[in-house]
Amino acid sequence: MTRVRPLLPICALLAAQPSFAFAKLTSETAREFDRYVEAAESRMAQDLQPARFLQMDAAPDLKARVRGGELVIQSGLALAGAKEIKVSGGLLQDWLGMMFIPGASIAGVRAVLQDYPNYKNFYQPEVIESREISHHGDEYEIFLRLYEKHILTVVLNANYHVRYAMLDATRMYVDSHSTRIAEVKDPNYSYTEEETVGDDTGFLWRLNSYWRFEEANGGVYAECDAISLSRDVPLGLGFILKGFLERFPRESMLNTLRGTKAAVLARENQAGETR
C-alpha cells in the first residue's frame, strides 16, 4: 500500500488531463485581473517616495533578515488587505520577493536586467530562450520562452513591455507587463506551433512584475512584486491541480531572485578583477 500511494496524485492528474486541457480566458476574467492590477499599480505609485519606497522599510526585522542574506517570499495579497482574490474563471496570484545583493550598485543591477539575450543563462531552467526585440529610451520590448515541468511539460512564448525609471540617484523601479503569452502545442515537436492565445491549458495567461531597487549599506536592496493570472481549478480536482497551478509563480519568483543576485554578483566580481 505504501508503494501505491505516491502514484495516486500522478495517476489522478493524468486522468484529469482531458478536462484540464481546455480553458478559455474570458473578457470578464481579463477585466477582473486588470482591475486588480490597476489598484495594485495605484498603490505602488503612492509609494514612490524615499520614506516608503520599499515594503521592507516598514518591517525592520524583515529587512534585517534580508540584509543577512535570506531570500524572502511572501504573499503580496496582504498589501491589498486580502488573503485571496476571487477571479471569475481564473486564479490570481500575487507574490512579493525580497533580497539584498552585497557589493552591488544600481548601475550594475540595471546592466544585468537589460542584458536580455543572457536571460536564458541567468534564469535557467525556467527561461530557455530570450532576446530583446526593440527598445526606445528606457522602454523595452522583449521575448522569453518559459519552460516548466511538474508532471506535465509546459512551454510558453511570452512577450513583455518593460519600462525603467529612477526615483533618484540611489533608487530605481522597473515595471514589466506581459503583452502576449502563447502556449506551445507540442514541446517535443516544435516551439513555434502554438495554441490559440487564451484558449489553452491556462497554465499562465498574464504575468506582470514590478521591481524596486535601493542602493544602501554597501549593496542593493531589491523587491519584486509578481502578479499572475492562470485558469481556475476544475471542480473535484482542486487537491491536485491547485498546487500544480500555484507552484509555478512562487517557484518562478525564487528562481528570479536567485538568478538576478548571482548574475549581479558575477558582474561585480568581473568588474573588480579588471580594475
Backbone hydrogen bonds, N-H to C=O, Kabsch-Sander energy under -0.5 kcal/mol:
donor,donor_aa,acceptor,acceptor_aa,energy
5,R,1,M,-1.9
7,L,4,V,-1.6
8,L,4,V,-0.7
8,L,5,R,-1.4
10,I,6,P,-0.5
11,C,7,L,-2.8
12,A,8,L,-2.8
13,L,9,P,-2.3
14,L,10,I,-2.6
15,A,11,C,-2.4
16,A,12,A,-1.4
17,Q,13,L,-0.6
17,Q,14,L,-0.9
19,S,16,A,-0.7
20,F,16,A,-2.6
21,A,17,Q,-2.2
22,F,19,S,-0.9
23,A,21,A,-0.6
23,A,200,D,-1.1
25,L,198,G,-3.4
26,T,24,K,-0.8
30,A,26,T,-2.3
31,R,27,S,-2.3
32,E,28,E,-2.3
33,F,29,T,-2.1
34,D,30,A,-2.5
35,R,31,R,-2.2
36,Y,32,E,-1.8
37,V,33,F,-2.5
38,E,34,D,-2.7
39,A,35,R,-2.1
40,A,36,Y,-2.6
41,E,37,V,-3.0
42,S,38,E,-1.9
43,R,39,A,-2.0
44,M,40,A,-2.4
45,A,41,E,-2.3
46,Q,42,S,-1.4
47,D,43,R,-0.8
47,D,44,M,-0.8
48,L,45,A,-1.3
49,Q,47,D,-2.5
52,R,49,Q,-1.5
53,F,50,P,-0.8
57,D,54,L,-0.9
58,A,55,Q,-1.5
59,A,56,M,-1.6
63,K,59,A,-2.4
64,A,60,P,-2.1
65,R,61,D,-1.9
66,V,62,L,-2.2
67,R,63,K,-2.7
68,G,64,A,-1.6
69,G,66,V,-1.9
70,E,65,R,-2.0
72,V,70,E,-0.7
72,V,98,M,-2.1
74,Q,96,L,-2.5
76,G,94,D,-3.1
77,L,94,D,-0.8
79,L,76,G,-1.0
80,A,76,G,-0.5
80,A,77,L,-1.2
81,G,78,A,-1.4
82,A,77,L,-1.9
86,K,84,E,-0.6
87,V,90,G,-0.6
90,G,87,V,-2.1
91,L,230,S,-2.7
92,L,85,I,-0.6
93,Q,228,S,-2.1
95,W,226,A,-2.4
96,L,74,Q,-3.2
97,G,95,W,-0.5
97,G,224,C,-3.1
98,M,72,V,-2.6
99,M,222,A,-2.3
101,I,220,V,-2.9
103,G,218,G,-3.1
104,A,101,I,-1.4
109,V,105,S,-2.4
110,R,106,I,-2.6
111,A,107,A,-2.1
112,V,108,G,-1.7
113,L,109,V,-2.6
114,Q,110,R,-2.0
115,D,112,V,-1.6
116,Y,114,Q,-1.4
118,N,115,D,-1.5
119,Y,116,Y,-1.8
121,N,118,N,-1.5
122,F,118,N,-2.7
123,Y,119,Y,-2.9
124,Q,121,N,-0.6
126,E,123,Y,-0.9
127,V,123,Y,-1.2
128,I,126,E,-0.6
128,I,145,R,-2.7
129,E,145,R,-0.9
131,R,143,F,-2.0
133,I,131,R,-0.5
133,I,141,E,-2.8
134,S,141,E,-1.6
136,H,139,E,-2.5
139,E,136,H,-1.7
140,Y,162,V,-3.0
141,E,134,S,-3.0
142,I,160,Y,-2.3
143,F,131,R,-2.6
144,L,158,A,-2.9
145,R,129,E,-2.8
146,L,144,L,-0.6
146,L,156,L,-2.7
147,Y,126,E,-2.5
148,E,154,V,-2.5
150,H,152,L,-2.2
152,L,150,H,-2.7
154,V,148,E,-3.2
154,V,152,L,-0.5
156,L,146,L,-2.4
157,N,182,A,-3.2
158,A,144,L,-3.0
158,A,156,L,-0.7
159,N,180,R,-2.9
160,Y,142,I,-2.1
161,H,177,H,-2.6
162,V,140,Y,-2.9
162,V,160,Y,-0.5
163,R,175,D,-2.8
164,Y,138,D,-2.3
165,A,173,Y,-2.0
167,L,171,R,-2.2
168,D,171,R,-1.2
171,R,168,D,-1.0
172,M,213,F,-2.2
173,Y,165,A,-2.8
174,V,211,W,-1.7
175,D,163,R,-2.4
176,S,209,S,-2.9
177,H,161,H,-2.5
179,T,159,N,-2.7
180,R,159,N,-1.3
182,A,157,N,-2.6
184,V,155,V,-3.0
185,K,193,E,-2.8
189,Y,186,D,-2.2
190,S,186,D,-2.4
194,E,192,T,-0.6
195,E,183,E,-3.1
199,D,196,T,-2.5
200,D,23,A,-0.9
205,W,229,L,-3.5
206,R,229,L,-1.6
208,N,227,I,-2.8
209,S,176,S,-2.4
210,Y,225,D,-1.9
211,W,174,V,-3.1
212,R,223,E,-2.5
213,F,172,M,-2.8
214,E,221,Y,-2.4
215,E,170,T,-2.7
216,A,214,E,-0.6
216,A,219,G,-2.2
219,G,216,A,-0.9
220,V,101,I,-1.8
221,Y,214,E,-3.1
222,A,99,M,-3.0
223,E,212,R,-2.4
224,C,97,G,-2.7
225,D,210,Y,-2.4
226,A,95,W,-2.9
226,A,224,C,-0.6
227,I,208,N,-2.7
227,I,225,D,-0.5
228,S,93,Q,-2.7
229,L,206,R,-2.0
230,S,91,L,-1.9
231,R,202,G,-2.8
232,D,89,G,-0.9
237,L,234,P,-2.1
240,I,237,L,-1.4
241,L,237,L,-2.9
242,K,238,G,-1.5
243,G,238,G,-0.6
244,F,240,I,-1.2
245,L,241,L,-2.8
246,E,242,K,-2.6
247,R,243,G,-1.7
248,F,244,F,-0.7
250,R,246,E,-1.1
251,E,247,R,-2.7
252,S,248,F,-2.9
253,M,249,P,-1.9
254,L,250,R,-2.0
255,N,251,E,-2.5
256,T,252,S,-2.3
257,L,253,M,-2.6
258,R,254,L,-2.5
259,G,255,N,-2.6
260,T,256,T,-2.5
261,K,257,L,-2.5
262,A,258,R,-2.5
263,A,259,G,-2.3
264,V,260,T,-2.5
265,L,261,K,-2.5
266,A,262,A,-2.3
267,R,263,A,-2.0
268,E,264,V,-2.6
269,N,265,L,-2.5
270,Q,266,A,-2.2
271,A,267,R,-2.5
272,G,268,E,-2.2
273,E,269,N,-1.8
274,T,270,Q,-1.2
275,R,271,A,-0.6
275,R,272,G,-0.5
